[in-house]
Structures are given as structure tokens and as C-alpha cells.
Amino acid sequence: MATINSASKLVADIAERTALTYVEAFLGLLRASGTTNLIALSALGQLLGTALVHLL
């Protein structure tokens, strides 16, 4: 039983870190797009869409 709890906690930890990584990347690109014209908002939308697909 302890192994199942450990495995589910590990999966939850990995999912949480993955979600936070996507959020940090999105916020970093959003911040960068405010300071330069190199990053288009459509690219940010694509990144968010990709992040949501991977999280589901």
C-alpha cells in the first residue's frame, strides 16, 4: 500500500512541476513580449494551448 501512495505522490509531484514550468514559461514570454516586438501574441497563445493539451 505504501508503494501505491508513493507512486501517486510522485506522479502528482511531476504533474505539479510540469504545470508550474508551463506557467513560468508562459509568464516569461508574456513579460518578454511587453518589452520587445520579437515575440508575437499568437505564439503565446500557441504556447498556452500546447501547455493545456499536455496537462490534460
C-alpha positions as CSV (number, residue, x, y, z in Angstrom):
1,M,0.0,0.0,0.0
2,A,2.9,2.4,0.8
3,T,4.3,1.8,-2.7
4,I,1.0,2.9,-4.3
5,N,0.8,6.1,-2.2
6,S,4.5,6.8,-3.0
7,A,3.9,6.3,-6.8
8,S,0.7,8.5,-6.8
9,K,2.6,11.2,-4.8
10,L,5.4,11.0,-7.3
11,V,3.0,11.4,-10.3
12,A,1.3,14.3,-8.6
13,D,4.6,16.0,-7.9
14,I,5.7,15.6,-11.5
15,A,2.4,16.9,-12.8
16,E,2.6,19.9,-10.5
17,R,6.2,20.7,-11.6
18,T,5.2,20.3,-15.2
19,A,2.3,22.7,-14.8
20,L,4.4,25.2,-13.0
21,T,7.1,25.0,-15.7
22,Y,4.5,25.8,-18.4
23,V,3.1,28.7,-16.3
24,E,6.5,30.1,-15.7
25,A,7.4,29.8,-19.4
26,F,4.1,31.5,-20.4
27,L,4.6,34.3,-18.0
28,G,8.2,34.8,-19.1
29,L,7.2,35.0,-22.7
30,L,4.4,37.4,-21.8
31,R,6.8,39.6,-20.0
32,A,9.2,39.4,-22.9
33,S,6.5,40.3,-25.4
34,G,5.8,43.5,-23.4
35,T,9.4,44.7,-23.7
36,T,10.2,43.7,-27.3
37,N,8.4,43.0,-30.6
38,L,10.2,39.8,-31.3
39,I,7.5,37.6,-29.7
40,A,4.0,37.7,-31.2
41,L,0.9,37.2,-29.1
42,S,-0.1,34.4,-31.4
43,A,3.0,32.5,-30.3
44,L,1.9,33.0,-26.7
45,G,-1.5,31.6,-27.5
46,Q,0.0,28.6,-29.1
47,L,2.3,28.0,-26.1
48,L,-0.7,28.2,-23.8
49,G,-2.7,25.8,-26.0
50,T,0.2,23.4,-26.0
51,A,0.5,23.6,-22.3
52,L,-3.2,22.9,-21.8
53,V,-3.1,19.9,-24.1
54,H,-0.1,18.4,-22.2
55,L,-1.8,19.0,-18.9
56,L,-5.0,17.2,-19.9
